Amino acid sequence: MGSTIAILGWRAPWAARKAAPASLTAVVAPAWLGTAALFAVYGHELGRWARAGLLPVVVLGILTVWLGFDALKGLLRPPAWLVAAGLFVAPLSFFVYVTQEPTLSVLKAFTKTPLQTYVQRSDGGSQALAIVLYLLAPTIAIAGSIGAALLLRRLVPRVYAVMTGGRGPKRRAAESPPVGDEAAPTPGGS
């Protein structure tokens, strides 16, 4: 909500046509983090008043993002190579959506037994391996889905089109001229 307010350009009356002062953001952000920490520690003790106790956390969070948006906007801007990579794989997103879950299930099934064996033999020293496998399996599944999509789209584009329901970049027919250029009448008739 705070970023939406900032993007739409609504300014508070005290900030008429100027960005929010950095000192205000420097006060609101720690206040938000402090209330969030207090709520995380003591919020359960509020019982039925927990929702009321959460309200300052939410309001301060909205204010923090709204007032700090200009600073965050520069810090969170992705590098050009990441934007280019995202635009490259964006047309493949439906294929990845459809294929990554079965691939991930197979990868989990293959790693389950060796991981259980390792846990039994290592006396609990397997948390690092479990975390690595937890992070590695989805990465492999998504990379494999993107690779398969690129391969199918390149080698058998019609099969890829059927599999994705025609989603993805549309190829232009090089042979056919644009509509309206086939037989344009010449001025003066003929």
Secondary structure, DSSP 4 states (H G I P E B T S, - for coil): -HHHHHHHT---GGGTTSPPPHHHHHHHHHHHHHHHHHHHHHGGGGGGGHHHHHHHHHHHHHHHHHHTHHHHHHHTPPPHHHHHHHHHHGGGHHHHHHHHHHHHHHHHHHHHHHHHHHHHHHTTTTHHHHHHHHHHHHHHHHHHHHHHHHHHHHH-HHHHHHHTTT-SPPPPPSSSPPTT-SSPPPTT--
